[in-house]
Amino acid sequence: MLLKDKVALVTGAGTGIGEAIARRFAEEGACVFLFDRDAESNCRVAASIGAAGGWAEAITGDVRRADDLAGLVEAARARFGRIDVLVNNAGIFPRQPFLEITDEQWDEMQDVNLKSMFRLSQLALKAMMAARAGKIVNISSVTFFLGVGNLAHYTASKGGVIGLTRSLARAAGPYNVHVNCVTPGFVQTESEVRFVNDDEARKMVADQCLARRITPLDVARVCQFLACELSDGMTGQCLNVDGGWVMH
């Protein structure tokens, strides 16, 4: 029970990596607030966690809306008086050739994948600084280290997440708040069928050191490590969870 009685916020918790993080945290004893714009999926995950004996509350909202993010933080503080862990996971992944990316598509990508982390981290950090304790885990992507075609707007946003992580670690360190980043590789999620066919999947696995698919649970376990006392000596770091695809 590495996260026993910790109060954790997880964005994008209705599916995929976010769902796995929320479930893993609850299994380790955390009280988890799930935030997602898909109310049905979010409530389903929260109910499932509760049925398994964990504590979870689903809050519907859009990470692009400042008021929704403020409501998430206020819900946690009203119920428990503190926030111990924040996982900034929510993100979008639309592919688009560089010359076809519109201003609107670029702005939406940055708003969802990067600006939301800036806003929510500001809100949560205030509570963590007052308590002089806290863990912030940001989800980026190994595409930043690779440079992937048709994903310029996505890769730029995920590079921004790494920069935000490092700068925030400097600012938050004096208050005993740890800020780290996870950079997943090719993860087997429900939504990948919209972007990757079987041949592409086989080629990506062939580029890894480990000849298997990386799962959301693989990512969730590393987030658990960064959220608990086992990582108390770390801040400002990026950890790849990609089966050995990228090394840096």
Secondary structure, 3 states (H helix, E strand, C coil): CCCCCCEEEEECCCCHHHHHHHHHHHHCCCEEEEEECCHHHHHHHHHHHHHCCCEEEEEECCCCCHHHHHHHHHHHHHHHCCCCEEEECCCCCCCCCHHHCCHHHHHHHHHHHHHHHHHHHHHHHHHHHHHCCEEEEEECCCHHHHCCCCCHHHHHHHHHHHHHHHHHHHHHHHHCEEEEEEEECCECCHHHHHCCCHHHHHHHHHCCCCCCCECHHHHHHHHHHHHCHHHCCCCCCEEEECCCCCCC
